[in-house]
Amino acid sequence: MTSQQKSFGSDNHSGAHLEVIQAIADANGGDSSPYGADLLTRRVTDELRSAFRSSEVLFVFNGTAANVLGISLLADSYEAVICAEFSHLNVDECGATERILGNKLLTVATPDGKLTPELIAPRLTGRGDPHRAQAKIVQIAQVTEVGTCYSLEEIRRLSDFCHSESLYLHADGARLANAAAYLGCELGDLAQGVDVLSFGGTKNGAVGAEAVIVMRDELADRAQFLRKQQMQLGSKMRFIAAQFAALLEDKLWLRGALQANAMASRLAAGIAHVPGIEVKYPVQSNAVFAELRPEHIAALQQEWTFYVWDEARNVVRWMTAFDTTDDDVDSFVAAIRAAS
Ligand SMILES: Cc1ncc(COP(=O)(O)O)c(C=O)c1O
């Protein structure tokens, strides 16, 4: 059952691009080699490898698995991952990394979702002490959990810091397309200085398609074995490849991300002067975080779908997607104004 009224709950609430659905249907003709040995998977992984200037590209089924596989390439179980307190890795993956890999997460409070060398440095204690989990990875999310983006300069600075401290840099790119759209750069630019990252399709108009991008040659060989162990080697891989093929065609990934971002900006502009509403973070992607009065939240939620991000502070998260329209936003803005 689909809803007529647009959800502002998550870009996961949206359907898929018709081009993606068509590409899946087109990939359905006849038999094909399994487990990624088919021509389509080989062609699309080659295209992604060259777009990212990467060593290896591996498709997986979802974003949590992409994070777990990426981290498993970079650390032993006694090593730790430094990440933002609000990160999806820490909050919304049910401890998958801790459960499946055993890595401890060392969390850092951040004002805007972004890690910096200065915020990371205090977590580098106990190195060499066998009683302490050993920091080995810094994980950033690009886009961050609060919708902000790291600039290329910020990533370069983090990368230099990490590598000078013998740390790997991992990027959760569930919304990498939105970051590229915001920064006006190529996907490959976002991978430079990062050791392993993910490239999400699902939130940007795919049905279910995520890629793990391995930037270092020496990490690539193990990746296919770890993916299989982690139950992410799809036998009918061509259907994931087909989704990425559609997203790459005429940069559908970018068109979708630009639309989603533009709709969040439109929403933020539309509510900018509504009394009692305060936007909490810079709107740099497809999310608007705003503080509202509790009764205002309750009234709006009678008709509209969105999440309360921080109950204690009455902060809500409004997300747009590739298929959010001007009319969707304008109706929502009118409802916000009417309820205020
Ligand atoms: C930043 C981020 N990373 C990863 C994911 C992966 O999610 P899933 O495992 O649900 O595909 C999400 C989904 O909400 C996300 O927002």
The ligand as a Gaussian input file, in Angstrom:
#p B3LYP/6-31G(d) Opt

LIG

0 1
 C       24.095000       7.102000       7.395000
 C       23.515000       5.744000       7.158000
 N       24.337000       4.698000       7.019000
 C       23.898000       3.474000       6.775000
 C       22.549000       3.228000       6.651000
 C       22.205000       1.822000       6.326000
 O       21.020000       1.371000       6.489000
 P       20.374000      -0.008000       6.065000
 O       21.172000      -1.111000       6.645000
 O       19.039000       0.150000       6.645000
 O       20.372000      -0.069000       4.561000
 C       21.627000       4.268000       6.830000
 C       20.161000       4.037000       6.755000
 O       19.343000       4.713000       7.296000
 C       22.133000       5.563000       7.089000
 O       21.312000       6.606000       7.270000

